[in-house]
């Protein structure tokens, strides 16, 4: 039986984190009422002229530098002509001939070790609007809020051979761009989207097979499923003696299959020509060096530093640096409370648990490092115990409450009065003779039950250390 391999290249679109659009001053804020962030420029009105947003160029340069690209020092924009209802000008301002970044690469980890994925180019362009299909009224509506939002398109070489490699590449790109602050890369909001170019060929063959492009992929899981499905579809066609048609396909993740949209266009179908309304982009040494100097500490460097400077285990450093927001909270909280391992424990334990329970991502975290640091200090100073701290942290997570004020208002301070705790312990021992006898008969786990009963009777406020000490003393002496 013939053996096949999959050949995959990606076109990754990333919405940049500018406050205004690429060629006008309209807001890029996500989620606003339809058609409220528009003007004559981004709705394609006759006579309107684009003006380039400088921050877009700097973000594009930063991403290019972080992905080992050559920066094009003299560049231009081009018009990509096509008609579509959400494309208000009937053309898109993009870059074909002189993209801002070329010949880069990122390294990913695979089961066989490190692998280099080459980047053919990164170019800047404007986003189109968004069509909203209303099944109830059987019509389509257009929202131009997204029209003119700045994009970079990162075009890889066909270097990936599996869905796992694709996801590793996308995760590396997303994390790099998030650390740069160039985009939030939220797939669910469309600020990072991937088109998958895929073909199959017999193992050992030198020529590529006929490729298809799959669109409408808005999650890593959907991308993986689409790749596996399209691979099987193309192999089945070849095995049946049929030809794979070069076309654009749309993946329906709910139904688990793709369907043909249109035959795949080539560059000449778009009738590209240089954009006449924009001047060339000239990047001098001073500008390029300024962007280079502003590059942040990326994940791999940060992970090593956490292990060396904060003495974190590799596992802790790996998890915390996986999300920029988490790393930012860790560093600021540690700076305030000087207790890196406790901070790590809260982030990897309670924080990850609550995120999972609420179906949220680390980027959604709203609590401040200041309040987490205060909570850790309250525990370390013996003001509250660990169980109370968990309850207080849940309130910090949800509402970012000040833990010092919250503990005071709700009377949650730990009781360190040995005489008062002794009275409670005496009552618990009197009410649980069987557990007392079990402990004296050598069942040491019985003391855990007695500790729990004491804490319950003390409404969680008793100092656990004092409770344990008194229980052992009283069980020994009686």
C-alpha positions in Angstrom: 0.0 0.0 0.0 1.3 3.5 -0.9 2.4 5.7 1.9 1.6 9.4 1.7 2.9 12.5 3.5 1.1 15.8 4.0 2.7 19.1 2.9 1.3 22.2 4.7 2.0 25.9 4.5 0.0 28.6 6.3 -1.2 32.1 5.7 -1.7 33.6 9.2 -3.6 36.9 9.4 -3.1 38.9 12.6 -5.0 42.0 13.6 -2.6 44.5 15.1 -3.2 46.1 18.5 -3.3 49.7 17.2 -6.1 51.9 18.7 -6.9 53.3 15.2 -7.2 51.7 11.7 -4.4 51.4 9.2 -5.4 54.3 6.9 -7.8 56.4 9.0 -8.5 57.5 12.6 -11.5 55.2 13.3 -11.4 53.0 16.4 -10.4 49.4 16.1 -12.2 48.4 19.3 -13.9 45.0 19.1 -17.5 44.3 19.9 -19.1 47.8 19.2 -22.4 48.3 17.6 -22.3 47.6 13.8 -21.0 50.4 11.5 -20.2 52.8 14.4 -16.4 52.9 13.7 -16.5 54.1 10.2 -15.6 57.1 8.0 -15.3 57.9 4.3 -11.9 56.3 4.1 -12.7 52.9 5.6 -16.1 52.7 3.8 -14.4 53.4 0.4 -16.1 56.7 -0.4 -15.0 58.4 -3.6 -12.4 61.1 -3.2 -11.3 59.9 0.3 -7.5 59.3 0.7 -5.6 56.9 3.0 -2.9 58.0 5.5 -0.6 55.3 6.8 -0.6 54.6 10.6 3.1 54.6 11.6 2.4 52.2 14.5 1.3 49.5 12.0 4.8 49.6 10.3 6.5 49.4 13.7 4.5 46.4 14.8 5.1 44.7 11.5 8.9 45.3 11.9 8.8 44.0 15.5 7.2 40.8 14.4 9.6 40.4 11.5 12.6 40.9 13.8 11.2 38.4 16.3 10.8 35.8 13.5 14.3 36.3 12.1 13.2 38.1 9.0 15.0 40.5 6.7 13.4 44.0 6.9 12.6 45.6 3.6 14.2 49.1 3.8 12.3 50.5 0.8 8.7 49.3 0.5 5.4 50.1 -1.1 1.7 49.2 -0.9 -0.2 47.6 -3.8 -3.9 47.4 -4.8 -5.4 43.9 -4.8 -8.6 44.2 -6.9 -11.6 42.1 -6.3 -15.3 42.5 -5.7 -17.0 41.2 -2.5 -19.8 42.7 -0.6 -17.7 43.3 2.6 -14.9 45.0 0.5 -16.1 48.6 0.3 -13.6 49.9 -2.2 -13.7 46.8 -4.5 -9.9 46.6 -3.8 -7.7 45.9 -0.8 -4.6 47.8 0.0 -1.9 45.2 0.6 1.7 44.4 -0.3 2.7 42.1 -3.2 5.9 43.2 -4.7 7.8 44.7 -1.7 6.5 43.1 1.5 7.9 44.6 4.7 9.6 41.3 5.9 11.1 38.4 4.1 13.1 35.2 4.5 12.5 34.5 8.2 12.0 31.4 10.4 10.7 30.2 13.7 11.8 27.1 15.6 9.3 24.6 16.9 9.6 21.5 19.1 8.4 18.3 17.5 8.6 14.6 18.6 11.8 14.4 16.6 13.3 17.4 18.2 13.7 21.1 17.1 12.5 22.0 13.6 12.8 25.2 11.6 9.7 26.5 9.8 10.6 29.1 7.2 8.7 32.3 6.7 8.5 33.4 3.1 7.2 36.9 3.9 5.2 39.1 6.2 3.2 41.9 4.6 0.8 44.6 5.8 -2.7 45.1 4.6 -6.2 46.3 5.6 -8.9 44.0 6.8 -12.3 43.8 5.0 -15.7 44.2 6.7 -17.8 41.4 8.0 -20.8 39.8 6.5 -23.5 38.8 9.0 -25.9 36.2 7.6 -29.4 36.5 9.2 -31.2 33.2 8.7 -34.4 34.6 10.3 -34.9 37.3 7.6 -33.0 35.4 4.9 -30.6 38.2 4.1 -27.0 39.2 4.7 -25.9 42.4 6.5 -22.6 44.2 6.3 -20.7 45.6 9.3 -17.8 47.8 8.2 -16.3 48.3 11.7 -13.6 45.8 10.8 -12.9 47.3 7.4 -9.5 49.0 7.6 -8.4 47.3 10.7 -4.6 46.7 10.3 -3.4 43.2 9.5 -0.1 41.5 8.9 -0.2 38.3 6.9 2.6 35.8 7.8 3.2 33.5 4.9 5.1 30.3 5.7 7.0 28.0 3.4 5.4 24.5 2.9 7.5 23.1 5.7 4.9 21.5 8.0 4.0 17.8 7.7 1.3 17.3 10.3 -1.4 19.0 12.3 0.8 18.8 15.4 3.5 20.8 13.6 1.0 23.3 12.5 -0.4 23.8 16.0 3.2 24.1 17.4 4.0 26.7 14.8 0.8 28.7 15.5 1.3 28.6 19.2 4.9 29.8 18.8 3.7 32.7 16.5 0.9 33.6 18.9 3.1 33.7 22.0 5.8 35.7 20.2 3.3 38.3 19.0 1.6 38.5 22.4 4.9 39.1 24.1 5.6 41.9 21.6 2.2 43.4 22.5 1.5 43.6 18.7 -1.8 41.8 19.0 -3.9 39.9 21.5 -4.2 37.0 19.0 -7.6 36.0 20.1 -8.8 33.4 17.7 -12.4 33.6 19.0 -12.5 37.3 18.1 -10.8 36.9 14.8 -7.7 38.8 15.7 -5.7 35.7 14.6 -6.9 33.5 11.7 -5.2 30.9 9.6 -5.7 29.7 6.0 -4.3 26.2 5.5 -2.6 25.3 2.1 -2.4 21.6 2.0 -1.4 18.9 -0.4 -0.4 15.2 -0.2 2.2 13.3 -2.1 3.8 9.8 -1.9 6.6 9.5 0.6 9.9 10.1 -1.1 8.3 12.1 -4.0 10.1 15.4 -4.8 7.2 17.2 -6.5 4.3 18.7 -4.5 0.8 17.6 -5.1 -2.1 19.8 -6.0 -2.9 22.0 -3.0 -6.2 23.3 -1.6 -6.7 26.3 0.7 -9.0 26.0 3.7 -10.6 29.0 5.3 -12.9 29.7 8.2 -10.6 28.2 10.8 -11.1 30.0 14.2 -9.6 27.6 16.7 -6.6 25.3 17.0 -8.9 22.3 17.4 -10.8 23.2 14.2 -7.5 23.7 12.4 -6.3 20.2 13.5 -9.6 18.5 12.5 -9.7 20.3 9.2 -6.1 19.2 8.3 -6.8 15.6 9.2 -10.1 15.6 7.2 -8.6 17.2 4.1 -5.6 14.9 4.2 -7.9 11.9 4.1 -10.1 13.4 1.4 -7.1 14.0 -0.9 -5.7 10.6 -0.3 -9.1 9.0 -1.1 -9.3 11.0 -4.4 -5.8 9.9 -5.4 -6.4 6.2 -4.5 -9.6 6.3 -6.6 -7.7 7.6 -9.6 -9.3 11.0 -9.4 -7.5 14.4 -9.5 -7.3 16.9 -6.6 -8.6 20.2 -7.8 -6.8 23.4 -6.8 -9.5 25.4 -5.0 -10.5 27.3 -1.9 -12.6 25.2 0.6 -14.5 26.2 3.6 -14.3 24.1 6.7 -17.6 23.5 8.7 -16.4 22.5 12.1 -19.9 21.6 13.4 -20.5 19.2 10.5 -16.9 18.0 10.3 -16.3 18.4 6.6 -15.2 21.0 4.1 -16.8 22.1 0.8 -15.6 23.9 -2.3 -16.0 27.7 -2.4 -14.2 28.7 -5.6 -11.3 27.8 -7.8 -8.0 29.1 -6.4 -6.9 32.4 -7.8 -3.4 33.4 -8.8 -1.9 36.8 -8.4 -2.8 37.9 -11.9 -6.5 37.4 -11.2 -6.3 40.2 -8.6 -4.7 42.7 -11.2 -2.2 44.0 -8.6 -0.7 47.4 -9.3 1.2 49.9 -7.0 -1.1 51.9 -4.7 -1.1 55.4 -6.2 -2.4 57.2 -3.0 0.4 56.1 -0.6 4.0 57.2 -0.6 6.8 54.5 -0.3 7.9 53.4 3.1 11.6 54.2 3.8 13.1 52.5 6.9 16.4 54.1 7.9 18.9 52.7 10.4 17.7 54.9 13.3 14.1 53.8 13.0 15.0 50.1 12.6 17.4 50.2 15.6 14.8 51.9 17.7 12.4 49.0 17.0 15.1 46.5 17.7 16.0 48.1 21.1 12.3 47.9 22.1 12.1 44.2 21.6 11.0 42.5 24.9 12.3 39.4 26.7 10.6 36.5 25.0 9.4 33.3 26.5 12.5 31.1 26.1 14.7 33.8 27.7 12.1 34.4 30.4 11.8 30.8 31.3 15.6 30.4 31.8 15.7 33.6 34.0 12.8 32.4 36.2 14.7 29.2 37.0 17.9 31.0 37.7 16.7 34.2 39.4 13.6 32.9 41.2 14.7 29.3 41.6 11.5 28.1 40.1 11.3 24.4 39.0 11.3 24.1 35.2 7.7 22.9 35.2 6.5 26.1 37.0 8.5 28.3 34.7 7.2 26.5 31.7 3.5 26.9 32.7 3.8 30.6 33.8 5.7 31.8 30.7 3.2 30.1 28.4 0.9 33.2 28.8 2.3 36.7 28.7 -0.5 37.9 31.1 0.4 35.2 33.6 4.1 36.1 33.4 3.4 39.8 33.9 1.3 39.1 37.0 4.0 36.7 38.3 6.8 39.3 38.0 4.9 42.2 39.5 3.5 40.2 42.4 6.9 38.7 43.2 8.4 42.2 43.1 5.8 43.3 45.7 5.8 40.3 48.1 9.3 38.8 47.5 7.9 35.2 47.5 8.2 33.8 44.0 7.2 30.2 44.9 4.0 31.2 46.7 3.1 33.4 43.7 3.8 30.5 41.4 1.6 28.2 43.5 -1.3 30.6 43.3 -1.0 31.1 39.6 -0.6 27.4 38.8 -3.1 26.2 41.4 -6.1 28.3 42.2 -5.8 30.6 39.2 -5.7 27.8 36.6 -8.5 25.9 38.4 -10.8 29.0 38.4 -10.0 29.7 34.7 -10.9 26.2 33.8 -14.1 26.3 35.8 -15.2 29.5 34.2 -14.1 28.6 30.7 -11.7 31.5 30.5 -8.2 32.1 29.2 -5.2 33.6 31.1 -5.5 36.6 28.9 -8.9 37.3 30.6 -7.4 37.7 34.1 -8.6 40.9 35.7 -7.1 40.8 39.2 -4.2 43.0 40.1 -0.7 41.8 41.3 -1.1 44.2 44.2 -4.1 42.3 45.6 -2.5 38.9 45.1 0.7 40.1 46.9 -1.5 41.4 49.8 -3.2 38.0 50.1 0.1 36.1 50.2 1.4 38.5 52.8 -1.7 38.0 54.9 -1.1 34.2 55.0 2.6 34.6 55.6 2.0 36.9 58.5 -0.5 34.5 60.1 -3.5 36.9 59.7 -5.5 34.3 57.8 -5.1 30.5 57.2 -4.7 28.7 53.9 -8.4 27.6 53.7 -9.6 31.2 54.2 -7.1 32.4 51.7 -8.6 30.2 49.0 -12.1 31.7 49.6 -10.6 35.2 49.6 -8.7 34.5 46.4 -11.9 33.5 44.7 -13.3 37.0 45.4 -10.1 38.5 44.2 -10.3 36.5 41.0 -13.9 37.5 40.3 -14.0 41.1 41.6 -10.4 42.1 42.3 -11.3 42.9 45.9 -8.7 44.3 48.3 -8.0 41.3 50.5 -7.0 43.3 53.6 -10.3 45.2 53.5 -12.3 42.1 52.7 -10.8 40.1 55.6 -11.5 43.0 58.0 -15.1 43.5 56.8 -16.0 39.8 57.0 -14.2 39.1 60.2 -11.9 36.4 58.7 -8.8 37.0 60.7 -7.3 33.8 62.1 -7.8 33.0 65.8 -4.4 32.5 67.5 -5.8 32.5 71.1 -4.7 29.1 72.4 -7.1 29.2 75.4 -10.1 29.7 73.1 -9.0 27.0 70.7 -8.3 24.6 73.6 -12.0 24.9 74.6 -13.1 24.0 71.1 -10.6 21.0 70.9 -11.9 19.7 74.3 -15.5 19.8 73.0 -14.5 18.1 69.7 -12.7 15.3 71.6 -15.7 14.8 73.8 -18.1 14.5 70.9 -15.9 12.1 68.9 -14.8 9.3 71.2 -14.5 6.7 68.4 -11.9 8.9 66.5 -10.0 9.5 69.7 -9.9 5.7 70.3 -8.8 5.1 66.7 -5.9 7.5 67.0 -4.8 5.9 70.3 -5.0 2.5 68.6 -2.4 3.6 66.0 -4.7 5.0 63.3 -2.9 8.3 62.8 -5.2 9.4 60.0 -7.9 9.8 62.6 -6.3 13.1 63.7 -7.1 14.6 60.3 -10.8 14.1 61.0 -10.5 15.7 64.4 -8.6 18.7 62.9 -11.4 19.1 60.4 -14.1 19.0 63.1 -12.1 21.6 65.1 -11.8 23.9 62.1 -15.5 23.5 61.4 -16.4 24.3 65.0 -14.1 27.4 64.8 -15.7 28.5 61.5 -12.4 28.1 59.7 -10.7 30.8 61.7 -8.6 28.8 64.1 -4.8 28.6 63.5 -4.3 25.1 62.0 -0.8 24.9 63.6 -2.2 25.5 67.1 -5.1 23.1 66.4 -2.7 20.3 65.5 -0.4 21.0 68.4 -3.2 21.0 71.0 -4.8 17.9 69.6 -1.6 15.9 69.8 -0.9 17.1 73.3 -4.5 16.4 74.6 -4.7 13.0 72.9 -1.4 12.0 74.4 -2.2 13.2 77.9 -5.8 11.9 78.3 
